């Protein structure tokens, strides 16, 4: 069984799942003016985390065969890359593990980290293969089950995700297990019950680490938002932000909530210095569009260049974001629908369903929405935004029963 410190460390790596798309390779952008500030880098020489990473890197250079040191460094790179939405650190993590990745049967610790890196690149089949290899050798590996549950949830495979969460019952803490199970339940017609259960268990753990609190509070906020309880969602988001733990997924989720609440000025305040990550720049630009802000055209062109470069590389990580960009900022519904459909083949989270339905409505293509509506009927997902989309006259003749019911938590 993992100890509390190990579980907490892994929560930082897997929390949030793939809700926040990872910019795996940096996209080129050529400024019009040499004096233009492209971004403000947070990774300063005096940053204690950077100092720690450099010290670990130096030690590994001196001891290149030290597997525990290599995995420690790789995990810290992944944590930092996720917090800062900086894809370079995923490459650094892979480089730290390279001597073991090149052998036929990498150690379990290396397989687990490779699965996480593959997950970040949307290589879900590769990641699941690594996890299967681990669980054949070590069926009680809680980290592997937690990562597997995250992957299965992102793909909309909720029955398998639930099974993976249940495996944690005797392997991890009660809070970790309930957070995992509640996440799945909130997507399968049990959102209110899952929300209440997670709240109840969370209250029993006032000593929970910052990583655990971040994960749980973000989950509670998103469930409340899907149920239409904006007051509760706001409270949970603010509590999560008050932890002062940098987390790009949290920033994106809160920005989406604020956009839905028609509060674009707050999005701009929150994200004005967060232009490195494509997903955060997209949300900033959507807020600027709502206010016709001065930087709107510049940011649209920056996103256009980034997505174009991503396509040239064959990078498919950003299809959801590109579909949203294409629909709302470029006003090209047919192309947005194509991107949303391609994304749906790979990733099936509520946000993926939403952009596909929005694009189908804009493109006036009701048949394109049928796979999503069928999926929503099977999962019984409760999501107030999807409920509104489902009522669109375009879908009046093709809706299945039981789709997208939203009940406000009382």
QUIRARA-V893495 format. One record per residue. N is the residue number from 0. RES is the residue in one letter. PSI is psi in whole degrees, 0 to 359 (NA if undefined). NEAR is the number of other ideal C-beta (glycine too) atoms within 8 Angstrom. D_FIRST is the distance of its C-alpha to the first C-alpha in Angstrom with 2 decimals. Layout:
BEGIN
N|RES|PSI|NEAR|D_FIRST  N|RES|PSI|NEAR|D_FIRST
END
This chain:
BEGIN
0|X|140|7|0.00  1|X|147|10|3.80  2|X|172|6|6.45  3|X|320|8|9.50  4|X|319|6|11.57  5|X|317|9|9.73  6|X|317|14|9.61  7|X|316|11|13.17  8|X|319|11|14.32  9|X|332|12|13.43  10|X|324|13|15.15  11|X|324|11|18.21  12|X|317|11|18.24  13|X|347|11|17.90  14|X|144|11|19.36  15|X|344|12|22.82  16|X|225|10|22.34  17|X|18|13|25.70  18|X|329|10|27.78  19|X|114|12|29.14  20|X|138|10|30.77  21|X|128|13|30.13  22|X|91|14|33.30  23|X|324|9|32.19  24|X|138|8|35.56  25|X|137|6|38.01  26|X|138|11|41.13  27|X|143|6|44.54  28|X|125|8|46.78  29|X|115|5|50.29  30|X|153|7|51.61  31|X|338|4|55.22  32|X|131|5|55.79  33|X|338|4|54.81  34|X|355|4|54.32  35|X|134|7|51.81  36|X|116|5|48.39  37|X|317|5|45.87  38|X|161|6|42.75  39|X|112|5|41.58  40|X|136|5|38.83  41|X|336|7|36.13  42|X|84|7|34.84  43|X|157|7|37.16  44|X|327|5|37.28  45|X|355|6|36.61  46|X|124|9|33.44  47|X|328|6|30.67  48|X|318|8|28.17  49|X|319|11|30.77  50|X|319|10|31.34  51|X|315|9|27.65  52|X|318|12|27.59  53|X|321|8|30.81  54|X|317|8|29.64  55|X|319|12|26.53  56|X|319|10|28.88  57|X|315|8|31.31  58|X|321|10|28.79  59|X|324|13|27.67  60|X|323|7|31.35  61|X|333|6|31.82  62|X|68|8|28.78  63|X|346|7|28.59  64|X|10|5|26.41  65|X|96|9|23.56  66|X|312|10|20.68  67|X|322|7|18.18  68|X|318|11|21.18  69|X|317|13|22.11  70|X|325|12|18.80  71|X|314|9|18.77  72|X|316|14|22.36  73|X|317|13|21.89  74|X|320|12|19.20  75|X|323|12|21.55  76|X|315|14|24.44  77|X|315|16|22.82  78|X|314|11|22.07  79|X|319|12|25.64  80|X|321|16|27.21  81|X|316|14|25.76  82|X|321|11|26.77  83|X|358|12|30.24  84|X|42|15|30.69  85|X|107|9|31.77  86|X|342|12|31.27  87|X|327|8|32.18  88|X|339|12|28.79  89|X|322|15|27.23  90|X|321|8|29.76  91|X|321|10|28.94  92|X|316|16|25.25  93|X|322|12|26.39  94|X|321|7|28.81  95|X|330|12|26.24  96|X|357|15|24.31  97|X|317|8|27.57  98|X|330|9|27.69  99|X|334|11|24.57  100|X|337|10|25.50  101|X|353|5|28.75  102|X|163|7|27.36  103|X|317|2|27.02  104|X|87|3|23.32  105|X|153|9|21.48  106|X|159|7|18.12  107|X|316|9|15.00  108|X|323|9|14.77  109|X|318|13|18.45  110|X|319|13|18.29  111|X|317|15|15.87  112|X|324|14|18.30  113|X|322|14|21.24  114|X|319|17|20.11  115|X|318|13|20.12  116|X|321|12|23.53  117|X|323|12|24.86  118|X|318|15|23.84  119|X|331|12|25.85  120|X|7|10|28.78  121|X|22|10|28.58  122|X|72|8|27.93  123|X|322|12|25.74  124|X|319|6|26.38  125|X|319|9|25.46  126|X|316|15|22.20  127|X|327|11|21.30  128|X|315|8|22.38  129|X|317|13|20.01  130|X|322|15|17.06  131|X|320|8|18.37  132|X|319|9|18.56  133|X|312|14|14.93  134|X|340|12|13.85  135|X|324|6|16.42  136|X|320|6|14.86  137|X|79|8|11.11  138|X|350|5|11.06  139|X|22|6|7.34  140|X|104|12|7.41  141|X|323|14|7.04  142|X|318|11|9.67  143|X|318|13|11.91  144|X|320|14|12.01  145|X|316|15|12.82  146|X|320|16|15.43  147|X|317|12|16.77  148|X|319|14|17.32  149|X|315|13|19.17  150|X|313|15|21.31  151|X|326|12|22.22  152|X|318|15|23.18  153|X|325|14|25.41  154|X|359|10|27.12  155|X|17|10|27.75  156|X|75|8|25.87  157|X|330|12|24.57  158|X|317|6|24.03  159|X|323|8|21.58  160|X|319|13|19.93  161|X|318|12|19.51  162|X|319|8|17.93  163|X|320|14|15.35  164|X|318|14|14.69  165|X|328|8|14.50  166|X|337|9|11.66  167|X|348|15|9.54  168|X|317|7|10.66  169|X|8|4|7.97  170|X|340|11|5.05  171|X|180|11|6.67  172|X|161|7|9.52  173|X|319|8|12.74  174|X|317|13|14.70  175|X|315|14|12.82  176|X|313|12|13.00  177|X|322|11|16.60  178|X|319|13|17.66  179|X|309|13|16.72  180|X|320|12|18.46  181|X|326|14|21.33  182|X|316|12|22.02  183|X|315|14|22.65  184|X|327|13|24.55  185|X|344|15|26.76  186|X|357|12|28.07  187|X|46|11|28.81  188|X|11|8|31.30  189|X|39|8|29.03  190|X|312|15|29.25  191|X|315|10|30.61  192|X|317|8|28.17  193|X|319|14|25.18  194|X|313|15|26.70  195|X|319|9|27.20  196|X|315|11|23.76  197|X|320|15|22.15  198|X|314|9|24.74  199|X|313|8|24.11  200|X|320|11|20.36  201|X|322|11|20.94  202|X|338|7|23.51  203|X|354|8|21.04  204|X|63|10|19.22  205|X|342|5|22.12  206|X|7|3|19.94  207|X|145|9|18.09  208|X|168|8|18.31  209|X|321|7|21.15  210|X|317|12|19.05  211|X|316|14|17.56  212|X|320|12|21.09  213|X|312|14|22.66  214|X|310|12|20.63  215|X|315|13|21.26  216|X|322|13|24.86  217|X|319|17|25.74  218|X|314|13|24.46  219|X|319|14|26.47  220|X|316|17|29.45  221|X|321|11|29.52  222|X|313|14|29.25  223|X|319|14|32.02  224|X|317|12|34.12  225|X|328|14|33.91  226|X|351|15|35.00  227|X|11|8|37.89  228|X|82|10|36.95  229|X|325|10|37.96  230|X|315|6|37.97  231|X|318|11|34.34  232|X|314|13|33.33  233|X|316|10|35.36  234|X|314|8|33.76  235|X|318|13|30.17  236|X|315|15|31.23  237|X|321|8|32.99  238|X|320|10|30.10  239|X|317|15|27.89  240|X|327|9|30.71  241|X|347|6|31.15  242|X|343|10|27.76  243|X|33|5|29.60  244|X|117|8|26.73  245|X|127|7|28.45  246|X|112|12|27.29  247|X|328|15|29.68  248|X|314|12|28.16  249|X|316|13|28.80  250|X|318|12|32.30  251|X|318|14|33.08  252|X|318|14|31.87  253|X|322|13|33.89  254|X|318|15|36.86  255|X|319|10|36.84  256|X|313|14|36.84  257|X|322|13|39.75  258|X|318|14|41.64  259|X|330|8|41.35  260|X|5|7|42.63  261|X|51|6|45.53  262|X|59|8|44.72  263|X|328|13|45.19  264|X|326|8|46.39  265|X|328|8|43.03  266|X|316|15|41.35  267|X|318|13|43.76  268|X|319|7|43.05  269|X|325|11|39.29  270|X|6|15|39.45  271|X|334|7|42.67  272|X|14|5|40.91  273|X|57|13|38.10  274|X|359|11|40.03  275|X|312|10|37.85  276|X|129|12|35.60  277|X|318|13|37.66  278|X|322|14|35.98  279|X|322|16|36.75  280|X|322|16|40.25  281|X|313|12|40.83  282|X|321|14|40.08  283|X|316|16|42.26  284|X|323|14|45.04  285|X|321|14|44.87  286|X|320|17|45.31  287|X|324|14|48.19  288|X|318|11|49.76  289|X|332|9|49.81  290|X|2|9|51.67  291|X|50|6|53.66  292|X|161|9|52.37  293|X|327|3|54.00  294|X|3|7|51.09  295|X|305|11|50.73  296|X|319|6|52.68  297|X|316|7|51.12  298|X|328|13|47.58  299|X|316|11|48.54  300|X|324|8|49.90  301|X|315|11|46.86  302|X|320|14|44.59  303|X|315|10|47.10  304|X|320|12|46.95  305|X|315|12|43.16  306|X|324|14|42.84  307|X|316|8|45.69  308|X|323|10|44.05  309|X|318|13|40.79  310|X|319|8|42.77  311|X|327|6|44.49  312|X|349|7|41.20  313|X|20|5|40.06  314|X|124|9|37.19  315|X|11|8|36.16  316|X|329|12|33.49  317|X|22|13|36.01  318|X|321|13|37.78  319|X|313|13|36.87  320|X|320|12|38.08  321|X|324|11|41.12  322|X|317|16|42.03  323|X|317|12|41.95  324|X|314|14|44.00  325|X|322|12|46.45  326|X|310|16|46.97  327|X|333|9|47.39  328|X|328|11|48.60  329|X|345|11|50.54  330|X|46|6|51.66  331|X|80|8|51.24  332|X|324|10|49.83  333|X|315|7|50.35  334|X|322|9|48.43  335|X|320|17|45.72  336|X|319|16|45.38  337|X|315|8|45.08  338|X|318|13|42.26  339|X|323|17|40.47  340|X|319|10|40.82  341|X|320|10|39.44  342|X|321|14|36.46  343|X|331|13|35.88  344|X|328|5|35.48  345|X|317|10|32.38  346|X|133|12|30.86  347|X|73|9|31.11  348|X|169|12|30.12  349|X|320|10|32.48  350|X|329|9|34.13  351|X|320|13|34.84  352|X|319|16|36.50  353|X|311|12|38.45  354|X|328|15|40.01  355|X|317|17|41.00  356|X|319|15|42.75  357|X|318|10|44.39  358|X|321|16|45.65  359|X|320|15|46.88  360|X|313|11|48.83  361|X|325|10|50.35  362|X|356|11|51.26  363|X|45|6|52.59  364|X|89|8|50.66  365|X|329|11|49.38  366|X|331|6|48.39  367|X|335|11|45.89  368|X|346|15|44.02  369|X|314|9|43.78  370|X|324|7|40.43  371|X|316|12|38.82  372|X|321|15|40.55  373|X|317|9|39.47  374|X|318|11|35.84  375|X|323|15|36.08  376|X|321|11|37.62  377|X|319|6|34.82  378|X|337|11|32.01  379|X|35|11|34.01  380|X|131|13|32.93  381|X|114|14|34.31  382|X|111|12|35.68  383|X|326|11|38.95  384|X|321|9|40.02  385|X|327|16|39.72  386|X|319|11|41.59  387|X|318|7|44.44  388|X|322|13|44.50  389|X|334|13|44.51  390|X|358|6|47.70  391|X|136|9|49.56  392|X|335|4|52.71  393|X|328|9|51.75  394|X|6|13|49.08  395|X|330|7|51.21  396|X|0|5|51.94  397|X|2|10|48.56  398|X|143|9|45.95  399|X|161|9|43.74  400|X|149|5|43.01  401|X|8|6|40.08  402|X|132|13|39.34  403|X|26|11|37.88  404|X|134|9|38.66  405|X|129|12|37.91  406|X|124|8|37.80  407|X|130|8|37.87  408|X|132|11|35.31  409|X|NA|2|37.32
END
